[in-house]
Structure formats: C-alpha cells, structure tokens
Amino acid sequence: MSFDKIKKIIDQNDTFAIIPHKNPDGDAIGSSLALAYALKKLGKKSKILVSGDFPKNLNDIWTDEFEHLDIKEPYAAIVLDCASFDRFDENEKEIFINAKDTALIDHHVTNEGFADANYIDAKSAATGEIMYDFLHNELKVEFDLQLAKYIYCALVCDTGSFKYSNTTSKTLLVASKLLEYGIDPSYFSQKILDQRSKKQIIAMKECINNLSFYFDGKVCVSYITYDFVEKNGLDFDDTDFFVSFPRDIENVEVGIYLKVRSENEIKVSLRSNSYVDVSSIANEFGGGGHIRAAGCSILDKSVDDAIKIILEKVEKAINER
C-alpha cells in the first residue's frame, strides 16, 4: 500500500473539495483542517465540506478560512475518515461524483474503497495518524504549530486521549513528534475532551437515569429522546460525550447509546472493550465503523423495539466468544 496515486492527484490538481463524513468528529475535522492547511502551504486551494451536526467542543480549533471557496470544475475531491459513500449528504455526493479525480484516506475496517485512489489502514488509530505520514513523509510539507495542532486533535479525539485500545506505539510516536512543535497537551485533554457545559450535565443526568443492564451486566444501554432534548433547550451534540460512558462501567463489555432524533430515526452508537466486534453488528443495520467503536441508524422503530433488536445481535456476539 502506497500514497503514490493520491500524491499524483495532489500534484496534478490545484483546487480541492475535502469531504469528511457527515456529522464529523474530531478525527474527521482535525484531518480535514490539516490537509487544507497543508494544501495552502503548497499553493493550492481547497474547501472543507461539513454537513450535519458540528461538535461544539471543536469550535475553538475550527476556522472558516476553508469554507468559502466556490468549487468549480475542474477540481479533485479528497474524502477523509469516511467509510462509505452513504455517509455523505446529497450535496457532497454530487460534488464527489462530478470531481475530475477522487482520493480517499481512512482507517475504518469496513471501508472497501470507493474513490479513484484509496489509502485505507485499519491499524491506524485515526485518520490523522495516516495524515501525518502523508503530509510529512510523502508531500514533504513543512510542519508548524498550527498543522501539528490539527493532527494532534485528530489523534486525541479518536483515541480518547490515548486511553483506547486502538492506541499503538506508532500513535504515541506521532504524538510525541507533534508535541515538539509546542503543543499544550492539557488543552486538548481538558478543553476538547473533559470539559462539560451545564447543558451536557443535564443530558448526562437523563442518560444515567435511562441506564439498563443486560446479560449479567456485560451489556449496558442508555438513550436520550428528542422530546427531552427539545424540552430542556439542548442539542443532540450536548449528548455526544456520553457515547462511551456505558462501556466504561465495571464488567461491561458492550455499551450501547441511542439518540432518538425523531419519530422515524434512532442513531445507535456501539462500543466494546475487549472481544465483541461491534462493527459487524453495525453492518447488519447498514452502519459501520471500527471493531471497538461503530454506529448505525434504525428507522421507523420505537426506542424499546430498537433496543430489543440491537440486543439480539449483541447477545449472539457475546455467546459466540
């Protein structure tokens, strides 16, 4: 596996549409900002397309500098941290389809590659980890504090500040190299990952009230509803930090968190600790992700019915151990 085809696309184009997955997380945002910033250093233009909910904890690191470019043909589209074409909104799909060239850089194990040039490394803790290799070793971009911050953000967010099992010696090596540019690691741990707003505490109280345990405590489920979010003046983004909480409880192998976004749609987040492959479970519902962290949507079901059908798949996975 090499970056040769993607590097060729970079070399042969001057204008780029950078497309992270819908409802982007810290890895998607950090990687996208890093690429856009690097392309600017190379004298090229780019626009980051962001769709869905934007995580509030990343407001301080975000810049609108890469929002305003008018994408006109010919241009190349570069997809980052996105496992499936279905994770684009309609505008992003159109921009991707109409691009002169397309490239993809990702670390999701479920990604089969849907661009002209694909670089997928499921062993990398984050797309940002791959982005470091690409920008530093292949494009030979000169790093500075700002570029290092973007990639460090990607690493911190997808590894839970290096505490998740996807963290490897290479992940820590890349992080140590980025710290040499003057990054304050406490800022990312405290401001981006640990700090909670009053609204988040209200959401957390509700999620804890809704906790349930199954299969001798091996599975923990929680949920939050659209009605509660609306009644309390919250956004669903205020609840995202709770995704990993059920998994972190003692003796729990699988944590399940459901966001009832409307009468017709429930977003399901799945997390595991050591042996259940939650990406295979998410795949059965048209979703995807990683072995220890995945997600999917369930349509036209009540929250009780959604929990029931998810638990059936999780129970099977636990019993197959």
C-alpha positions in Angstrom: 0.0 0.0 0.0 1.4 3.4 -1.0 0.4 7.0 -1.4 1.6 7.2 -5.0 -1.8 7.6 -6.6 -3.0 10.1 -4.1 0.2 12.1 -4.4 -0.3 12.2 -8.2 -3.8 13.6 -7.8 -2.4 16.3 -5.5 0.3 17.1 -7.9 -2.0 17.3 -10.9 -4.7 19.5 -9.4 -4.9 23.0 -7.9 -8.4 23.0 -6.4 -9.8 20.5 -3.9 -13.0 19.6 -2.2 -12.2 18.0 1.1 -15.1 15.8 2.3 -15.2 14.3 5.8 -18.1 12.1 6.9 -21.5 13.6 7.8 -21.7 14.7 11.5 -17.9 14.9 11.7 -16.0 14.0 14.8 -12.6 15.3 16.0 -10.6 13.0 13.7 -12.6 14.0 10.6 -12.3 17.7 11.4 -8.7 17.6 12.5 -7.6 15.6 9.4 -9.6 17.9 7.1 -8.1 21.1 8.6 -4.6 19.5 8.4 -5.0 18.7 4.7 -6.5 22.1 3.8 -3.7 23.9 5.7 -1.0 21.8 4.0 -2.5 22.3 0.6 -2.4 26.1 1.2 1.3 25.8 2.1 1.7 24.1 -1.3 0.0 27.0 -3.1 -3.3 25.1 -3.7 -6.9 26.0 -2.9 -9.4 23.9 -1.0 -12.8 23.9 0.6 -13.9 21.7 3.5 -17.5 20.5 3.2 -19.1 20.0 6.6 -22.6 18.5 6.8 -24.8 17.5 9.8 -24.0 18.3 13.4 -20.7 20.0 14.2 -19.2 19.1 17.6 -19.2 22.2 19.8 -16.1 21.1 21.6 -14.2 21.8 18.4 -15.4 25.4 17.9 -12.1 26.8 19.1 -9.9 24.8 16.7 -12.2 25.3 13.7 -11.5 28.1 11.2 -13.9 29.2 8.5 -10.9 30.0 6.2 -11.6 26.9 4.2 -15.4 27.2 3.9 -15.8 29.9 1.3 -14.1 28.7 -1.9 -16.5 28.3 -4.8 -15.9 24.8 -6.1 -15.9 24.9 -9.9 -14.7 22.2 -12.3 -12.1 21.0 -12.7 -11.4 20.0 -9.2 -10.4 16.9 -7.2 -12.3 15.5 -4.2 -10.5 14.1 -1.3 -12.5 12.0 1.2 -11.3 11.8 4.8 -12.3 9.5 7.6 -15.4 8.3 5.8 -16.1 4.6 5.5 -19.0 4.8 3.0 -20.4 6.9 0.2 -23.7 6.8 2.1 -22.2 8.9 4.8 -22.3 12.0 2.5 -25.2 14.3 2.2 -26.7 14.9 -1.2 -24.6 18.0 -2.0 -21.4 16.1 -1.1 -22.4 13.1 -3.2 -22.9 15.4 -6.2 -19.5 17.2 -5.6 -17.8 13.8 -5.3 -19.4 12.4 -8.5 -18.5 15.5 -10.5 -14.9 15.7 -9.4 -12.2 15.2 -12.0 -10.2 13.0 -9.7 -11.2 11.4 -6.3 -9.0 10.2 -3.5 -9.7 8.6 -0.1 -7.7 8.4 3.2 -9.3 6.4 6.0 -8.8 3.9 8.8 -12.2 2.2 9.1 -12.0 -1.5 8.8 -15.4 -1.6 6.9 -14.2 0.8 4.1 -13.9 -1.1 0.8 -12.6 2.0 -1.1 -14.9 4.0 -3.4 -12.5 6.6 -4.8 -10.1 6.5 -7.8 -7.2 6.3 -5.3 -7.7 4.8 -1.9 -5.4 4.5 1.2 -7.1 2.6 4.0 -5.1 1.5 7.0 -7.4 -0.1 9.7 -4.4 -0.5 12.0 -4.0 3.3 12.4 -5.7 4.7 15.4 -7.0 7.7 13.5 -7.1 9.1 10.0 -5.0 11.9 11.5 -2.2 9.3 12.1 -2.2 8.5 8.4 -2.4 12.1 7.5 0.8 12.8 9.4 2.6 10.2 7.3 1.1 11.5 4.1 1.9 15.2 4.7 5.2 14.8 6.4 6.8 11.8 4.6 5.1 12.0 1.1 4.2 15.6 0.4 7.2 16.9 2.5 5.1 19.7 3.9 6.9 21.9 6.4 5.2 21.4 9.7 4.5 24.2 12.2 2.5 24.6 15.4 -0.9 25.0 13.7 -0.5 22.0 11.4 0.6 19.9 14.4 -2.4 21.0 16.4 -4.8 19.9 13.7 -3.3 16.4 13.6 -2.9 16.1 17.3 -6.6 17.0 17.7 -7.5 14.1 15.4 -5.3 11.7 17.4 -6.6 12.8 20.8 -10.3 12.6 19.8 -10.2 9.1 18.2 -8.0 7.6 21.0 -9.8 9.2 23.9 -6.5 11.0 24.8 -4.6 7.8 24.1 -6.6 5.6 26.5 -8.5 3.5 24.0 -7.2 0.1 22.8 -6.6 1.4 19.3 -3.6 3.4 20.6 -0.4 1.9 19.4 3.3 2.6 19.8 3.2 4.4 16.4 0.3 6.6 17.6 2.3 7.7 20.6 5.4 8.2 18.4 3.5 10.5 16.1 2.0 12.3 19.1 5.5 12.8 20.6 6.8 14.3 17.3 3.8 16.7 17.2 4.5 17.9 20.7 7.9 19.0 19.6 6.2 21.9 17.8 4.9 23.4 21.1 1.5 21.8 21.6 0.0 22.1 25.1 -1.5 18.5 25.5 -3.5 19.6 28.6 -5.6 21.9 26.4 -6.8 19.1 24.2 -7.4 16.7 27.2 -9.3 19.3 29.2 -10.9 21.7 26.8 -11.8 19.3 24.0 -12.4 16.0 25.8 -13.1 16.6 29.5 -14.8 19.9 29.9 -18.6 19.8 30.3 -21.2 22.5 29.9 -24.3 22.9 32.1 -26.4 21.6 29.2 -24.2 18.5 29.0 -24.6 17.8 32.7 -28.4 18.0 32.3 -28.1 15.5 29.4 -25.8 13.3 31.4 -28.3 13.1 34.3 -31.0 11.9 31.9 -28.7 9.3 30.3 -27.8 7.9 33.7 -31.4 7.7 34.7 -32.0 5.7 31.5 -29.2 3.2 32.1 -30.2 -0.5 31.9 -28.0 -3.7 32.2 -28.4 -7.0 30.4 -26.7 -10.4 30.2 -25.2 -10.5 33.7 -24.0 -6.9 33.4 -22.0 -7.5 30.2 -24.1 -5.0 28.3 -25.2 -1.5 29.3 -27.7 0.5 27.3 -28.8 4.1 27.6 -30.7 6.6 25.5 -32.0 10.1 25.2 -35.1 11.3 23.3 -35.9 14.1 21.0 -38.6 15.3 23.4 -36.2 15.6 26.3 -33.7 17.4 24.2 -36.3 19.9 23.0 -37.9 20.4 26.4 -34.6 21.3 28.0 -33.3 23.5 25.2 -30.4 21.1 24.4 -28.8 20.0 21.1 -28.0 16.4 20.4 -24.4 17.5 20.2 -24.7 18.1 24.0 -25.1 14.3 24.5 -22.3 13.0 22.3 -19.7 12.9 25.1 -21.9 10.2 26.7 -21.3 7.7 23.9 -18.5 5.8 25.7 -19.9 6.1 29.2 -21.9 2.8 29.2 -18.8 0.9 28.1 -16.7 2.4 30.9 -18.8 0.8 33.7 -17.2 -2.1 35.6 -17.6 -5.5 34.0 -19.4 -4.1 30.9 -18.2 -5.5 27.5 -20.6 -3.6 25.2 -22.0 -0.2 25.7 -25.0 0.9 23.6 -26.2 4.5 23.4 -29.2 5.5 21.4 -30.2 9.0 20.3 -33.9 9.2 19.4 -33.6 12.0 16.9 -37.1 11.9 15.6 -40.2 9.7 15.4 -38.6 7.9 12.4 -34.8 7.8 13.2 -32.7 6.5 16.0 -28.9 6.9 16.0 -27.1 4.0 17.7 -23.6 4.1 19.0 -21.9 0.8 19.9 -18.7 0.5 21.9 -16.9 -2.6 23.2 -13.9 -3.3 25.5 -12.1 -6.5 24.5 -13.8 -9.1 22.4 -17.0 -8.1 20.7 -16.7 -6.7 17.2 -19.3 -4.0 17.2 -18.5 -3.0 13.5 -20.1 -6.3 12.4 -23.2 -5.6 14.4 -23.5 -2.1 13.0 -23.0 -3.5 9.5 -26.2 -5.6 9.9 -28.1 -2.4 10.2 -26.4 -0.6 7.3 -23.8 1.1 9.5 -20.1 0.6 10.1 -17.0 1.7 12.0 -14.3 0.0 13.9 -14.1 -3.2 15.9 -14.4 -1.4 19.2 -16.4 1.6 18.1 -19.2 1.7 15.5 -22.6 3.1 14.7 -25.8 2.8 12.7 -29.3 4.2 12.3 -32.5 2.4 12.9 -35.6 3.7 11.2 -39.3 3.6 12.0 -38.9 1.8 15.3 -39.7 2.8 18.9 -36.8 3.1 21.3 -37.9 -0.1 23.0 -38.0 -2.0 19.8 -34.7 -0.6 18.6 -33.0 -1.7 21.9 -34.6 -5.2 21.5 -33.3 -5.8 18.0 -29.8 -4.5 18.9 -29.6 -6.6 22.0 -30.5 -9.7 19.9 -27.4 -9.2 17.8 -25.2 -8.3 20.8 -26.2 -11.3 22.7 -25.3 -13.5 19.8 -21.9 -11.9 19.5 -21.3 -12.4 23.2 -22.3 -16.1 23.1 -20.1 -16.7 20.1 -17.0 -15.9 22.1 
